[in-house]
Amino acid sequence: MIEATIAMPAFKADKIAFLAMESLCNQKTSIKWELIIAEEKHSQQLGIDFIGKYAERLKDAGCESIKYLEYQQWISLPKKWKDIGEHADPDSKVFLLQAVDCYSAADRIEEAFDCIVNKNFDWIDYENGLFYNLATGQMIQYSAKARTNLDMAFKTKYARRIPNSALRKGIDSFLFGHVTQKAKSFTRLLISKPAKLDSFDTDGENNISIKRTSFYSNIRPPFIRTTIRLEDLDITNDIKDKLLNLRTR
């Protein structure tokens, strides 16, 4: 029985998607989960063949099903979240938002399931996290108690009823508002642990993250300085090498 859904929309992600996929292959959990990817047909498309290369390793990490949603033309990100929610397994209880250019901690599924199912929170996110600039090799830390933060997850039942929207900005807040309105008595857990060394976001390989690159040269809230560098991260050397190759290409 599938207990959790990893939702991963993609667009122009063929160079960086390995990062998210590697982190999912590295999940340490007893939870049975599914991966649902949604993307358009275009020149930088991942495609089902790319995803299939990870199938066996994903299965070893607890992934029971891979679903691939393909669109003939560009659609809004809220529409992708909605479609993924509608395709989630009927038994899924936890809906985790996975950015295609982010590396999730090995305990992400396990921790999200514990907070949402065992502790009955409607929504969880993380206050602290690391960001890596693919172009410059710089790293900064996200640190905020904002409306929405990092590694968001919520009960799958809310994902099945995401409203239609053509929004291009403020998508996280849009989802947060939807969940708060649908929950009879909304409960949220903002996890305030120190930034993990096996979890980080990247900037520079998609439309949204490119807009964040100015924070590295002019550090300001919600970001702060950090002494952590790429070599300090708890990831394999081959992943570090791939990230460095993106920097130098």
C-alpha positions as CSV (number, residue, x, y, z in Angstrom):
1,M,0.0,0.0,0.0
2,I,1.4,3.4,-1.0
3,E,1.6,5.8,1.9
4,A,3.2,8.9,0.5
5,T,3.5,10.8,-2.8
6,I,6.6,12.6,-4.0
7,A,5.4,15.3,-6.4
8,M,8.0,16.6,-8.8
9,P,7.0,19.1,-11.6
10,A,9.8,19.6,-14.2
11,F,10.5,22.2,-16.9
12,K,13.9,22.7,-18.6
13,A,15.5,20.5,-16.0
14,D,17.5,18.0,-18.1
15,K,20.9,19.2,-16.7
16,I,19.9,19.3,-13.0
17,A,17.2,16.7,-12.5
18,F,19.8,14.1,-11.5
19,L,20.2,15.9,-8.2
20,A,16.6,15.3,-7.1
21,M,16.6,11.7,-8.4
22,E,19.8,10.8,-6.6
23,S,18.4,12.1,-3.3
24,L,15.2,10.1,-3.8
25,C,17.3,7.0,-4.5
26,N,19.0,7.7,-1.2
27,Q,15.9,7.7,1.0
28,K,16.1,5.7,4.2
29,T,12.5,4.8,5.1
30,S,10.1,1.9,5.7
31,I,7.3,4.0,4.1
32,K,6.0,2.8,0.7
33,W,5.9,5.8,-1.6
34,E,5.2,6.8,-5.2
35,L,7.0,9.3,-7.5
36,I,4.8,11.4,-9.8
37,I,6.6,13.7,-12.3
38,A,4.8,16.2,-14.5
39,E,6.5,18.0,-17.4
40,E,5.9,19.4,-20.9
41,K,7.2,18.1,-24.2
42,H,10.1,20.4,-25.1
43,S,13.8,20.4,-26.0
44,Q,15.1,20.1,-22.4
45,Q,12.6,17.4,-21.4
46,L,13.6,14.7,-19.0
47,G,11.4,12.1,-20.6
48,I,10.4,8.6,-19.4
49,D,13.7,7.0,-20.5
50,F,15.7,9.3,-18.2
51,I,13.4,8.5,-15.3
52,G,13.5,4.8,-16.1
53,K,17.3,4.8,-15.5
54,Y,16.6,5.3,-11.8
55,A,13.7,2.8,-11.5
56,E,15.6,-0.1,-9.8
57,R,17.4,2.2,-7.3
58,L,14.1,4.0,-6.5
59,K,12.5,0.7,-5.8
60,D,15.3,-0.2,-3.4
61,A,14.5,3.0,-1.6
62,G,10.8,2.2,-1.1
63,C,9.3,3.6,-4.3
64,E,6.4,1.4,-5.3
65,S,5.3,3.3,-8.4
66,I,6.5,5.9,-10.9
67,K,3.9,7.9,-12.8
68,Y,4.9,10.3,-15.6
69,L,2.5,13.0,-16.7
70,E,3.3,14.6,-20.0
71,Y,1.8,17.8,-21.5
72,Q,1.8,18.9,-25.1
73,Q,2.3,22.5,-24.2
74,W,3.4,24.7,-21.3
75,I,1.0,24.8,-18.3
76,S,1.2,26.7,-15.0
77,L,2.9,25.2,-12.0
78,P,-0.4,25.3,-9.9
79,K,-1.9,23.2,-12.7
80,K,0.9,20.7,-12.4
81,W,0.4,20.4,-8.6
82,K,-3.3,19.9,-9.2
83,D,-2.7,17.2,-11.8
84,I,-0.2,15.4,-9.6
85,G,-2.7,15.6,-6.7
86,E,-5.4,14.1,-8.8
87,H,-3.1,11.2,-9.8
88,A,-1.9,10.4,-6.3
89,D,-2.7,6.9,-5.1
90,P,-6.0,6.7,-3.1
91,D,-4.1,5.4,-0.1
92,S,-1.4,8.1,0.0
93,K,-1.5,10.1,3.2
94,V,1.5,12.5,2.7
95,F,2.2,14.8,-0.3
96,L,5.8,16.0,-0.5
97,L,6.8,18.8,-2.8
98,Q,10.1,17.9,-4.5
99,A,11.8,20.6,-6.5
100,V,13.7,19.1,-9.5
101,D,16.9,21.0,-8.6
102,C,17.0,20.2,-4.9
103,Y,18.6,17.4,-3.0
104,S,16.4,16.0,-0.2
105,A,17.7,14.6,3.1
106,A,17.7,10.9,3.4
107,D,15.1,11.0,6.2
108,R,12.8,13.4,4.4
109,I,10.0,10.9,3.7
110,E,10.3,9.2,7.0
111,E,10.2,12.5,9.0
112,A,7.3,14.0,6.9
113,F,5.2,10.9,7.4
114,D,5.9,10.9,11.2
115,C,4.9,14.6,11.5
116,I,1.8,14.4,9.3
117,V,0.4,10.9,10.0
118,N,1.6,10.0,13.5
119,K,1.5,13.6,14.9
120,N,-1.5,14.7,12.8
121,F,-0.1,18.0,11.3
122,D,-1.7,19.3,8.2
123,W,1.4,21.0,6.9
124,I,5.1,20.9,7.7
125,D,8.1,22.9,6.4
126,Y,11.7,23.7,7.5
127,E,13.1,27.0,8.8
128,N,16.7,26.4,7.8
129,G,18.4,25.1,4.7
130,L,21.4,25.5,2.4
131,F,21.4,27.0,-1.1
132,Y,24.2,26.4,-3.7
133,N,24.8,28.7,-6.6
134,L,25.7,26.5,-9.6
135,A,27.4,29.4,-11.5
136,T,29.7,30.7,-8.8
137,G,30.1,27.9,-6.3
138,Q,28.8,30.1,-3.5
139,M,26.6,28.8,-0.7
140,I,24.2,30.7,1.6
141,Q,21.8,29.7,4.2
142,Y,18.0,30.2,4.2
143,S,16.8,31.1,7.7
144,A,13.3,32.4,8.2
145,K,9.9,31.9,9.8
146,A,8.0,32.9,6.8
147,R,4.5,32.1,5.4
148,T,6.2,29.2,3.6
149,N,9.7,27.8,3.9
150,L,11.6,24.7,2.7
151,D,10.8,21.0,2.1
152,M,7.1,21.5,2.3
153,A,4.7,18.6,2.7
154,F,1.0,18.3,3.6
155,K,-1.8,15.8,3.8
156,T,-2.5,14.2,0.4
157,K,-6.2,14.8,0.8
158,Y,-5.6,18.5,0.3
159,A,-3.6,17.9,-2.8
160,R,-6.5,16.1,-4.4
161,R,-8.5,19.4,-4.2
162,I,-6.0,22.0,-5.3
163,P,-8.0,24.7,-7.3
164,N,-7.2,25.7,-10.9
165,S,-4.9,28.7,-11.2
166,A,-2.7,30.3,-13.8
167,L,-0.4,31.9,-11.2
168,R,3.2,32.4,-12.2
169,K,4.4,33.8,-8.8
170,G,3.5,33.1,-5.2
171,I,2.8,29.4,-5.8
172,D,3.9,28.2,-2.4
173,S,1.7,30.7,-0.7
174,F,-1.1,29.7,-3.0
175,L,-0.8,26.1,-1.9
176,F,-0.5,27.1,1.8
177,G,-3.7,29.2,1.5
178,H,-5.5,26.3,0.0
179,V,-4.6,23.9,2.8
180,T,-5.4,26.4,5.5
181,Q,-8.8,27.0,4.0
182,K,-9.6,23.3,3.6
183,A,-8.4,22.1,7.0
184,K,-11.1,22.1,9.6
185,S,-8.6,23.1,12.3
186,F,-5.3,23.9,10.6
187,T,-2.1,22.6,12.2
188,R,1.3,23.5,11.0
189,L,4.8,22.4,12.2
190,L,7.7,24.6,11.4
191,I,10.8,22.5,11.9
192,S,13.6,24.5,13.3
193,K,16.5,22.1,13.2
194,P,19.9,23.3,12.0
195,A,20.5,23.1,8.3
196,K,21.2,19.5,7.2
197,L,24.4,18.6,5.4
198,D,22.6,16.0,3.2
199,S,20.0,18.5,2.0
200,F,20.3,21.6,-0.2
201,D,18.7,23.6,-2.9
202,T,20.5,24.9,-6.0
203,D,20.1,28.1,-8.0
204,G,20.8,28.8,-11.7
205,E,19.2,26.0,-13.6
206,N,15.5,26.9,-13.8
207,N,13.4,30.0,-14.3
208,I,12.5,30.4,-10.6
209,S,16.0,29.8,-9.1
210,I,17.7,32.1,-11.6
211,K,15.8,35.0,-10.0
212,R,17.4,34.1,-6.6
213,T,21.0,34.4,-7.7
214,S,21.2,38.1,-6.7
215,F,21.0,37.0,-3.0
216,Y,24.6,35.5,-3.2
217,S,26.2,38.9,-4.0
218,N,23.9,40.9,-1.8
219,I,23.0,38.7,1.1
220,R,19.7,39.7,2.8
221,P,16.7,38.1,4.4
222,P,15.6,35.4,4.2
223,F,19.2,34.4,3.6
224,I,22.3,34.7,5.9
225,R,26.0,33.9,5.5
226,T,27.3,30.4,6.1
227,T,30.8,28.9,6.3
228,I,29.6,25.6,4.8
229,R,30.9,24.8,1.4
230,L,30.1,22.2,-1.2
231,E,32.9,20.0,0.0
232,D,31.4,19.9,3.5
233,L,28.1,18.4,2.3
234,D,27.2,14.8,3.1
235,I,26.8,13.7,-0.6
236,T,28.9,11.4,-2.8
237,N,31.9,12.8,-4.7
238,D,30.3,11.9,-8.1
239,I,27.4,14.2,-7.3
240,K,29.8,17.0,-6.3
241,D,31.7,16.5,-9.5
242,K,28.5,16.8,-11.6
243,L,27.7,20.0,-9.8
244,L,31.2,21.4,-10.5
245,N,30.9,20.4,-14.1
246,L,27.7,22.4,-14.4
247,R,29.6,25.4,-13.0
248,T,32.4,25.1,-15.6
249,R,30.4,24.2,-18.7
